[in-house]
Amino acid sequence: MKTALLIVDMQKDILKKIVGAEKNTVSNIQETLERCRKKGMPIIFLVRVHRKDGVDVERFRSKLFKENPYVIENSKGAEILDELKPLPSEYIVAKRRFSGFFQSDLLMILMRLQVTSLLVCGVQTPNCIRATVTDALAYDYDVIVLEDATAAQTPAIHQANLLDMKNMGAEIKTVNQVFEEEEN
């Protein structure tokens, strides 16, 4: 079994909007990233980006985007947080919708790397995390969502979505649970 780490939407503009993504979430993702790098696991950063004119923004968000554009391609706001900067050997996959699989090259990369299992972390639990996990399960990947390395607007929304993903077939674990199990 080959596992890859997916880090979802840990970008400057997005983190400004997520109240629940406090320092603990970021530090837990940092710890996960360091541990996965030491194990030589493939690391994939999923990043949401949009064109300047917003032509690729979801219809229901287009008014909001026009009022306050965010994650514009090649902008400061679309950058991955400084404390999580990818290494040259790591993958960055651009996406324009919730799921990292939708019209991106994520599936091709996972297939070429012969990945069968995914560790998923990032934001936001009910949107991009959930959509990516749902599609990963549909493609028959084993999925572990790192509950203390993901976040949503509120703890209640976060927990409800974790429960739904668990009921769909994803495992929900803490960062320590994942790495303690591997050590034992």
Backbone torsions as a table, in degrees:
resi	resn	phi	psi	omega
1	MET	NA	127.6	178.9
2	LYS	-112.7	127.5	-176.2
3	THR	-109.7	141.4	173.5
4	ALA	-120.4	151.2	174.9
5	LEU	-98.1	126.2	173.3
6	LEU	-106.4	121.8	175.6
7	ILE	-109.7	117.0	-168.9
8	VAL	-104.6	121.6	167.0
9	ASP	55.2	35.5	177.8
10	MET	-85.2	67.6	-174.9
11	GLN	-116.2	154.4	-173.8
12	LYS	-56.9	-50.4	-179.5
13	ASP	-61.9	-39.2	-175.8
14	ILE	-71.0	-41.3	-178.6
15	LEU	-66.4	-24.3	175.8
16	LYS	-64.2	-28.0	-175.1
17	LYS	-92.0	-15.8	-173.6
18	ILE	-101.5	102.4	-178.7
19	VAL	-63.9	-38.2	-176.0
20	GLY	-73.8	-6.9	-177.4
21	ALA	-92.3	59.8	-178.5
22	GLU	-74.4	-176.7	-174.7
23	LYS	-53.6	-36.0	-178.9
24	ASN	-59.4	-41.6	179.5
25	THR	-61.9	-48.7	-179.2
26	VAL	-62.3	-45.0	-179.3
27	SER	-66.7	-33.9	176.5
28	ASN	-68.4	-35.0	175.6
29	ILE	-68.8	-40.7	176.2
30	GLN	-57.0	-47.4	179.8
31	GLU	-61.1	-44.2	178.8
32	THR	-61.2	-46.2	179.9
33	LEU	-59.0	-46.5	179.0
34	GLU	-61.0	-45.0	-178.9
35	ARG	-65.6	-40.9	179.8
36	CYS	-68.4	-37.2	175.9
37	ARG	-62.0	-43.2	179.2
38	LYS	-61.5	-32.5	180.0
39	LYS	-83.0	-6.1	-179.5
40	GLY	74.2	23.1	-179.7
41	MET	-73.7	148.3	171.7
42	PRO	-63.7	137.2	179.7
43	ILE	-118.3	128.0	-179.9
44	ILE	-128.2	123.0	175.9
45	PHE	-97.8	120.3	172.6
46	LEU	-92.8	127.0	-179.2
47	VAL	-127.7	132.9	176.2
48	ARG	-85.9	129.2	176.8
49	VAL	-138.3	151.0	177.8
50	HIS	-134.1	154.8	174.0
51	ARG	-72.1	156.0	-177.2
52	LYS	-55.9	-37.6	-176.9
53	ASP	-83.6	-5.0	176.7
54	GLY	74.1	13.7	-178.5
55	VAL	-60.9	-22.9	-177.0
56	ASP	-102.3	9.0	177.9
57	VAL	-81.3	144.5	177.6
58	GLU	-53.8	144.4	-177.5
59	ARG	-54.5	-43.0	-176.5
60	PHE	-69.7	-14.8	178.9
61	ARG	-105.8	-0.8	-172.2
62	SER	-63.5	-38.2	178.8
63	LYS	-65.2	-45.8	177.9
64	LEU	-59.0	-43.0	-179.2
65	PHE	-63.4	-42.5	179.7
66	LYS	-63.2	-35.9	179.2
67	GLU	-73.8	-35.9	-175.5
68	ASN	-148.4	81.1	-178.6
69	PRO	-57.7	144.4	-178.7
70	TYR	-145.0	159.4	-178.2
71	VAL	41.1	48.4	175.5
72	ILE	-71.3	134.7	178.3
73	GLU	-46.9	134.9	176.4
74	ASN	64.0	18.0	176.8
75	SER	-96.6	164.1	175.8
76	LYS	-59.0	-41.5	-177.8
77	GLY	-65.0	-24.8	179.0
78	ALA	-84.7	-7.9	-178.9
79	GLU	-68.2	146.9	173.0
80	ILE	-69.2	144.8	179.6
81	LEU	-51.0	142.4	-177.9
82	ASP	-56.0	-39.2	-176.9
83	GLU	-73.5	-3.6	179.3
84	LEU	-123.5	18.5	-174.4
85	LYS	-51.0	129.7	177.6
86	PRO	-66.6	148.3	171.4
87	LEU	-82.5	159.7	-179.4
88	PRO	-57.0	-28.5	-178.6
89	SER	-82.6	-4.0	-177.4
90	GLU	-96.1	156.8	-173.2
91	TYR	-96.5	141.4	171.9
92	ILE	-120.3	121.3	-179.0
93	VAL	-115.1	119.1	178.2
94	ALA	-80.6	141.5	176.6
95	LYS	-139.3	157.4	-178.1
96	ARG	-124.1	2.3	178.8
97	ARG	-134.9	-178.9	-177.2
98	PHE	-58.4	-51.8	-175.5
99	SER	-77.8	135.0	174.7
100	GLY	-68.1	-14.6	180.0
101	PHE	-87.7	-24.5	-171.8
102	PHE	-70.7	114.9	177.3
103	GLN	50.1	40.0	175.5
104	SER	-126.6	179.4	177.5
105	ASP	-100.1	18.2	-179.8
106	LEU	-58.7	-48.9	-177.4
107	LEU	-60.4	-43.0	179.1
108	MET	-60.5	-44.1	179.6
109	ILE	-62.6	-46.6	179.7
110	LEU	-61.1	-41.7	179.7
111	MET	-65.6	-44.3	-179.1
112	ARG	-65.3	-32.3	177.9
113	LEU	-83.1	-4.1	-178.6
114	GLN	58.2	40.3	178.0
115	VAL	-78.8	138.5	177.8
116	THR	-121.9	-12.3	-174.6
117	SER	-138.9	144.5	-178.1
118	LEU	-126.6	136.1	166.5
119	LEU	-101.0	127.1	-174.8
120	VAL	-120.4	131.7	176.2
121	CYS	-146.7	165.5	178.7
122	GLY	127.1	-150.5	-178.9
123	VAL	-137.1	158.7	-5.9
124	GLN	-107.3	137.7	-170.6
125	THR	-50.1	-49.2	-175.5
126	PRO	-78.2	-11.8	-175.0
127	ASN	-111.1	-89.3	-172.3
128	CYS	-70.9	-36.3	176.7
129	ILE	-64.3	-54.2	-176.4
130	ARG	-60.9	-44.9	-179.0
131	ALA	-64.4	-41.8	179.0
132	THR	-65.9	-42.9	178.9
133	VAL	-63.8	-43.4	179.2
134	THR	-58.7	-46.3	179.2
135	ASP	-67.4	-38.8	177.9
136	ALA	-59.5	-43.0	178.1
137	LEU	-64.5	-37.9	178.3
138	ALA	-64.8	-30.4	176.5
139	TYR	-87.8	9.7	175.9
140	ASP	68.9	28.8	170.9
141	TYR	-82.8	143.9	168.1
142	ASP	-77.7	132.4	-173.4
143	VAL	-127.7	132.3	170.3
144	ILE	-118.8	123.4	174.9
145	VAL	-97.3	126.8	-179.7
146	LEU	-85.9	101.8	-171.4
147	GLU	-64.0	-29.2	179.1
148	ASP	-95.5	6.9	175.3
149	ALA	-124.9	22.8	172.5
150	THR	-132.4	160.6	-177.6
151	ALA	-155.3	160.9	176.7
152	ALA	-139.5	-179.2	179.8
153	GLN	-58.8	-37.7	179.6
154	THR	-137.7	156.6	175.8
155	PRO	-60.0	-35.5	-179.2
156	ALA	-64.7	-44.6	177.7
157	ILE	-63.0	-43.3	179.2
158	HIS	-57.8	-52.1	-177.0
159	GLN	-65.3	-40.5	179.3
160	ALA	-61.1	-41.7	-179.0
161	ASN	-73.4	-34.6	173.9
162	LEU	-61.0	-42.5	178.4
163	LEU	-62.5	-43.7	178.0
164	ASP	-60.9	-44.2	179.8
165	MET	-65.4	-37.0	175.9
166	LYS	-61.4	-43.2	179.8
167	ASN	-67.4	-22.2	176.5
168	MET	-82.2	-17.9	178.5
169	GLY	126.2	-2.6	176.8
170	ALA	-80.0	149.3	171.7
171	GLU	-89.2	142.6	178.5
172	ILE	-116.0	117.9	-177.4
173	LYS	-141.1	161.0	172.3
174	THR	-84.9	164.8	177.3
175	VAL	-57.3	-47.1	-179.6
176	ASN	-62.0	-40.4	179.0
177	GLN	-59.3	-43.6	-178.5
178	VAL	-62.7	-47.9	-174.5
179	PHE	-80.2	-28.1	175.3
180	GLU	-67.5	-39.9	178.9
181	GLU	-62.6	-39.1	179.9
182	GLU	-67.6	-32.7	-178.3
183	GLU	-76.3	-26.1	-178.6
184	ASN	-88.0	NA	NA
